[in-house]
Amino acid sequence: MKKTTTRLADGRELIYYDARDDAVRDATDARPLDRVATASEIRHDRLLGDRVAIASHRQGRTYHPPADECPLCPSREGRRSEIPADDYDVAVFENRFPSLAGDGGRCEVVCFTPDHDASFAGLTDEQAALVLDAWTDRTAELSQLPGVEQVFCFENRGADIGVTLGHPHGQIYAYPFVTPRTERMLASLAAHRETTGRNLFDDVVADELADGRRIVLDGAHWVAFVPYAAHWPYEVHLYPKRRVPDLLALDDAARTEFPRLYLEVLRRFDRIFGSGQPPTPYIAAWHQAPVRAPQRTDFALHLELFTIRRTSGKLKFLAGSESGMNVFINDVPPEAAAERLREVASES
């Protein structure tokens, strides 16, 4: 992998990740851009203990532009985008409309491919491996920034999820705090260690493997399963079998196997609801150990993939119980979801 770092016209950082060592990325951003001005602040909810990012400047962000005006496609004559080069493999840049900024964190955009009409599921193993390398490198770099406590790599896919740009891309948030969801995991991890002397993540994976009914894919170095208490209609968790705290700690064997397994899971997601259906909307979220957590080595890196579509043409809405009390009600039994995901396996 070759990494090339440059700056956009307004001072934001842009990084190219290329599979070829001889790739040259010397195009400059000729757009007449003003320096980015953000109004992001972090507020604390005293009742729940949560933190909320207030980011009023995001109201003016780009919203569903036509394909020929996509800001994530390579630049071309007469049409300059966020990517000055006329081609790229993977590109990462600071978000022009960040939810977190300055002392309140950092937000980056990850462009998986220059092909506007592609999807992550359509990448080759080699392309997906390069994205994994980019995620890993950005985790390493962002973890070193002053004040950053947690790095979150994720992809929102589909208009039903709320995606405003159709080009295949994800995001990375560098939070200046440990997120509430991770804090709950850490509390459960500590309580399990106190009562059993064992690691909770290890026990969860071992229990799923022993049960077998919710296993979707079982590789040499990764396992994918629908969790016992899945919140979403179709939800898959992907764990390396050797527990590691973050992407940086993956060994070569796990890094090599990941693209094949993950791409297969994504392709199955698009087949859940049968042929003729639009691509399945989903969120793919990497859970990594906080940068300075005392339980860092006990935490288990894993990826959670889920869709809000519960059946053809119908979405799972977070209504009264979910939104008001954070108590999820799932219409699809996890065992049935796992069986369906096994049924739609790719042909060998």
C-alpha positions as CSV (number, residue, x, y, z in Angstrom):
1,M,0.0,0.0,0.0
2,K,1.2,3.5,-0.8
3,K,0.0,6.5,1.2
4,T,0.0,10.0,-0.2
5,T,-1.0,13.0,2.0
6,T,-2.0,16.4,0.6
7,R,-4.3,19.3,1.3
8,L,-7.5,20.5,-0.3
9,A,-7.9,24.2,-1.2
10,D,-9.5,25.1,2.1
11,G,-6.8,23.4,4.2
12,R,-8.5,20.1,4.9
13,E,-6.3,17.0,4.8
14,L,-6.7,14.4,2.0
15,I,-5.0,11.0,1.9
16,Y,-4.8,8.6,-1.1
17,Y,-4.3,4.9,-0.4
18,D,-3.1,3.1,-3.5
19,A,-2.5,-0.6,-4.1
20,R,0.4,0.1,-6.4
21,D,3.6,1.5,-4.9
22,D,4.3,3.5,-8.1
23,A,1.1,5.5,-8.1
24,V,1.6,9.2,-8.3
25,R,-1.0,11.6,-6.8
26,D,0.1,15.1,-7.5
27,A,-3.2,16.8,-8.6
28,T,-3.9,20.0,-6.8
29,D,-7.3,21.3,-5.7
30,A,-7.9,24.4,-7.8
31,R,-11.3,25.2,-6.3
32,P,-11.8,28.7,-4.8
33,L,-12.8,27.5,-1.4
34,D,-12.9,29.5,1.8
35,R,-11.6,28.0,5.0
36,V,-14.1,25.6,6.6
37,A,-16.1,27.3,9.5
38,T,-17.8,24.9,11.9
39,A,-20.2,25.5,14.8
40,S,-19.9,22.1,16.5
41,E,-20.1,21.8,20.2
42,I,-20.5,18.9,22.6
43,R,-23.2,19.2,25.3
44,H,-23.7,16.9,28.2
45,D,-27.2,15.5,29.0
46,R,-27.2,15.5,32.8
47,L,-30.1,13.1,33.2
48,L,-28.8,10.3,30.9
49,G,-25.1,11.1,31.1
50,D,-24.9,11.2,27.3
51,R,-23.1,13.7,25.1
52,V,-24.8,15.3,22.2
53,A,-23.1,17.1,19.3
54,I,-24.8,20.3,18.2
55,A,-23.7,21.1,14.7
56,S,-25.9,23.7,13.0
57,H,-23.6,24.2,10.1
58,R,-24.5,20.7,8.8
59,Q,-27.9,22.0,7.7
60,G,-26.2,23.3,4.5
61,R,-24.4,20.1,3.6
62,T,-24.7,18.6,0.1
63,Y,-28.0,16.6,-0.3
64,H,-28.7,14.0,-2.9
65,P,-26.8,15.7,-5.8
66,P,-27.2,14.2,-9.3
67,A,-24.6,11.7,-10.3
68,D,-22.7,14.1,-12.6
69,E,-22.2,16.5,-9.6
70,C,-21.1,13.9,-7.0
71,P,-18.4,15.4,-4.8
72,L,-16.9,12.0,-4.2
73,C,-16.2,11.0,-7.8
74,P,-12.8,11.8,-9.2
75,S,-12.4,15.3,-10.7
76,R,-12.7,15.8,-14.4
77,E,-12.4,18.7,-16.8
78,G,-15.0,21.3,-15.9
79,R,-16.2,19.4,-12.8
80,R,-14.0,19.6,-9.7
81,S,-14.8,17.4,-6.7
82,E,-13.4,16.7,-3.3
83,I,-11.0,14.4,-5.0
84,P,-8.6,16.5,-7.2
85,A,-7.2,13.4,-8.9
86,D,-8.8,12.0,-12.1
87,D,-8.7,8.5,-10.5
88,Y,-8.0,6.9,-7.2
89,D,-8.1,3.5,-5.3
90,V,-9.2,4.7,-1.8
91,A,-9.4,8.3,-0.7
92,V,-9.9,9.7,2.8
93,F,-10.5,13.4,3.6
94,E,-11.7,15.6,6.4
95,N,-15.4,16.1,6.2
96,R,-16.4,19.6,4.9
97,F,-19.5,19.4,7.2
98,P,-18.2,17.6,10.3
99,S,-20.4,16.6,13.2
100,L,-17.3,16.9,15.4
101,A,-14.5,19.4,14.9
102,G,-11.6,21.1,16.7
103,D,-11.3,20.1,20.3
104,G,-14.6,18.3,19.9
105,G,-13.1,15.6,17.7
106,R,-12.7,15.0,13.9
107,C,-14.8,13.5,11.1
108,E,-13.4,12.0,7.9
109,V,-15.0,10.6,4.7
110,V,-13.7,7.3,3.3
111,C,-14.3,6.8,-0.5
112,F,-14.1,3.1,-1.2
113,T,-13.9,3.3,-5.0
114,P,-14.0,5.9,-7.8
115,D,-16.9,4.0,-9.3
116,H,-20.1,6.0,-8.5
117,D,-22.4,3.1,-9.3
118,A,-20.5,0.4,-7.3
119,S,-21.1,-0.8,-3.7
120,F,-18.9,-2.3,-1.1
121,A,-20.3,-5.7,-1.8
122,G,-19.1,-5.3,-5.4
123,L,-15.5,-4.7,-4.5
124,T,-12.9,-7.3,-5.1
125,D,-11.0,-9.0,-2.2
126,E,-8.0,-6.8,-3.1
127,Q,-10.1,-3.6,-3.0
128,A,-11.7,-4.5,0.3
129,A,-8.3,-5.3,1.8
130,L,-7.1,-1.8,0.8
131,V,-10.1,-0.3,2.6
132,L,-9.2,-2.4,5.7
133,D,-5.7,-1.0,5.4
134,A,-7.1,2.6,5.2
135,W,-9.3,2.0,8.2
136,T,-6.4,0.6,10.2
137,D,-4.0,3.5,9.2
138,R,-6.6,6.1,10.1
139,T,-7.3,4.5,13.4
140,A,-3.6,4.7,14.2
141,E,-3.3,8.3,13.2
142,L,-6.5,9.6,14.8
143,S,-5.8,7.8,18.1
144,Q,-2.7,10.0,18.4
145,L,-4.6,13.3,18.2
146,P,-4.8,15.2,21.5
147,G,-8.1,14.6,23.2
148,V,-9.3,11.7,21.0
149,E,-10.7,8.9,23.2
150,Q,-12.4,6.6,20.6
151,V,-12.2,6.0,16.8
152,F,-15.3,4.7,15.0
153,C,-15.2,3.5,11.4
154,F,-18.6,2.9,9.8
155,E,-20.6,2.9,6.6
156,N,-24.2,4.1,6.2
157,R,-25.7,2.6,3.0
158,G,-28.9,3.5,1.3
159,A,-31.4,6.4,1.3
160,D,-33.6,4.6,3.8
161,I,-30.7,4.9,6.3
162,G,-30.5,8.6,5.6
163,V,-27.5,8.7,3.3
164,T,-27.3,11.9,1.4
165,L,-24.5,10.9,-1.1
166,G,-25.0,7.8,-3.2
167,H,-21.3,7.2,-4.0
168,P,-19.9,4.2,-2.1
169,H,-18.3,5.7,1.0
170,G,-18.1,5.5,4.8
171,Q,-17.0,7.7,7.6
172,I,-14.7,7.8,10.6
173,Y,-15.5,9.7,13.8
174,A,-12.8,10.5,16.3
175,Y,-14.7,11.2,19.5
176,P,-13.3,13.3,22.4
177,F,-15.1,10.9,24.8
178,V,-16.0,7.2,25.1
179,T,-19.4,6.6,23.5
180,P,-22.4,5.5,25.7
181,R,-22.7,2.2,23.8
182,T,-19.1,1.4,24.5
183,E,-19.3,2.4,28.1
184,R,-22.2,0.0,28.5
185,M,-20.1,-2.8,27.0
186,L,-17.2,-2.0,29.3
187,A,-19.5,-2.1,32.3
188,S,-20.9,-5.5,31.3
189,L,-17.4,-6.7,30.6
190,A,-16.2,-5.7,34.1
191,A,-19.3,-7.2,35.8
192,H,-18.8,-10.6,33.9
193,R,-15.1,-10.7,34.9
194,E,-16.1,-10.0,38.5
195,T,-18.7,-12.8,38.7
196,T,-17.1,-15.4,36.5
197,G,-13.4,-14.6,36.2
198,R,-13.8,-14.9,32.4
199,N,-13.9,-12.5,29.4
200,L,-17.4,-11.7,28.3
201,F,-16.6,-11.3,24.6
202,D,-14.8,-14.7,24.6
203,D,-17.8,-16.3,26.3
204,V,-20.3,-14.8,23.8
205,V,-18.3,-16.1,20.8
206,A,-17.8,-19.5,22.4
207,D,-21.5,-19.8,23.2
208,E,-22.6,-18.9,19.7
209,L,-20.2,-21.4,18.2
210,A,-21.4,-24.1,20.6
211,D,-25.1,-23.4,19.9
212,G,-24.5,-23.1,16.1
213,R,-28.1,-22.1,15.2
214,R,-27.2,-18.5,14.6
215,I,-23.9,-19.0,12.9
216,V,-23.8,-17.4,9.4
217,L,-20.2,-18.0,8.4
218,D,-17.4,-19.8,10.3
219,G,-14.0,-19.2,8.9
220,A,-10.5,-20.1,10.1
221,H,-10.0,-16.7,11.7
222,W,-13.4,-15.0,11.8
223,V,-16.9,-16.0,12.7
224,A,-20.1,-14.2,11.7
225,F,-23.4,-14.8,13.6
226,V,-26.7,-13.3,14.4
227,P,-26.6,-12.4,18.1
228,Y,-28.9,-14.2,20.5
229,A,-30.6,-10.9,21.5
230,A,-30.5,-9.2,18.1
231,H,-32.0,-5.7,18.1
232,W,-32.6,-5.5,14.4
233,P,-34.5,-7.7,11.9
234,Y,-31.3,-8.8,10.2
235,E,-28.2,-8.2,12.2
236,V,-24.8,-9.9,11.9
237,H,-21.8,-9.6,14.2
238,L,-18.4,-10.4,12.8
239,Y,-15.6,-11.3,15.3
240,P,-12.0,-12.3,14.8
241,K,-11.5,-15.6,16.7
242,R,-8.3,-14.3,18.3
243,R,-9.5,-11.5,20.5
244,V,-7.8,-8.1,19.8
245,P,-8.8,-4.6,20.9
246,D,-8.7,-2.8,17.6
247,L,-7.9,-3.0,13.9
248,L,-4.2,-2.4,14.5
249,A,-3.9,-5.6,16.4
250,L,-5.2,-7.9,13.7
251,D,-2.6,-10.4,12.6
252,D,-1.8,-11.1,8.9
253,A,-4.0,-14.3,8.8
254,A,-7.1,-12.4,10.0
255,R,-6.4,-9.5,7.7
256,T,-6.1,-11.8,4.7
257,E,-9.3,-13.7,5.5
258,F,-11.5,-10.7,6.4
259,P,-12.3,-9.4,2.8
260,R,-13.7,-12.7,1.6
261,L,-15.9,-13.3,4.6
262,Y,-17.2,-9.7,4.9
263,L,-17.9,-9.4,1.2
264,E,-19.9,-12.7,1.3
265,V,-22.0,-11.4,4.2
266,L,-22.7,-8.1,2.4
267,R,-23.7,-10.0,-0.8
268,R,-26.1,-12.2,1.3
269,F,-27.6,-9.0,2.7
270,D,-28.6,-7.9,-0.8
271,R,-30.3,-11.3,-1.4
272,I,-32.3,-11.5,1.8
273,F,-35.5,-10.2,0.3
274,G,-35.3,-11.9,-3.0
275,S,-34.5,-10.9,-6.6
276,G,-35.9,-7.7,-7.9
277,Q,-35.6,-5.9,-4.6
278,P,-33.6,-2.7,-4.2
279,P,-30.2,-3.0,-2.5
280,T,-30.6,-3.7,1.2
281,P,-30.0,-0.5,3.3
282,Y,-27.6,-1.1,6.2
283,I,-25.2,0.3,8.8
284,A,-21.8,-1.4,9.2
285,A,-20.1,-0.3,12.5
286,W,-16.6,-1.2,13.8
287,H,-16.4,-1.4,17.6
288,Q,-12.9,-0.8,18.8
289,A,-11.5,-0.4,22.3
290,P,-11.3,3.2,23.5
291,V,-7.8,4.7,23.2
292,R,-7.0,4.8,26.9
293,A,-9.6,2.5,28.6
294,P,-8.2,0.5,31.6
295,Q,-9.9,-2.6,30.1
296,R,-8.5,-2.0,26.7
297,T,-6.9,-5.4,26.3
298,D,-10.1,-7.2,27.5
299,F,-12.2,-5.5,24.8
300,A,-12.9,-7.4,21.5
301,L,-12.8,-5.7,18.1
302,H,-15.9,-6.6,16.2
303,L,-18.1,-5.4,13.3
304,E,-21.8,-5.1,13.7
305,L,-23.9,-5.1,10.4
306,F,-27.6,-4.5,10.5
307,T,-30.5,-3.4,8.3
308,I,-33.6,-1.5,9.1
309,R,-35.6,-3.4,6.5
310,R,-37.7,-6.1,8.2
311,T,-39.4,-7.5,5.1
312,S,-39.9,-6.5,1.4
313,G,-41.0,-2.9,1.2
314,K,-41.3,-2.5,5.0
315,L,-38.9,-0.8,7.4
316,K,-38.3,-1.3,11.1
317,F,-39.1,2.1,12.7
318,L,-37.8,3.0,16.1
319,A,-41.2,3.9,17.6
320,G,-42.4,4.4,21.2
321,S,-40.6,1.6,23.0
322,E,-37.3,1.9,21.1
323,S,-37.1,5.7,20.9
324,G,-38.8,6.5,24.1
325,M,-37.3,3.8,26.4
326,N,-34.5,2.2,24.4
327,V,-36.3,-1.2,24.6
328,F,-36.1,-2.9,21.2
329,I,-38.8,-5.2,19.8
330,N,-37.6,-7.4,17.0
331,D,-40.2,-9.0,14.7
332,V,-37.7,-11.5,13.2
333,P,-36.4,-14.3,15.5
334,P,-32.5,-14.3,15.4
335,E,-32.6,-18.0,14.5
336,A,-34.8,-17.4,11.5
337,A,-32.6,-14.5,10.4
338,A,-29.5,-16.7,10.5
339,E,-31.3,-19.5,8.6
340,R,-32.3,-17.0,5.9
341,L,-28.7,-15.7,5.6
342,R,-27.4,-19.2,5.2
343,E,-30.0,-19.9,2.5
344,V,-28.8,-17.0,0.3
345,A,-25.2,-18.1,0.3
346,S,-23.2,-17.4,-2.9
347,E,-22.8,-20.4,-5.2
348,S,-19.4,-22.0,-5.0
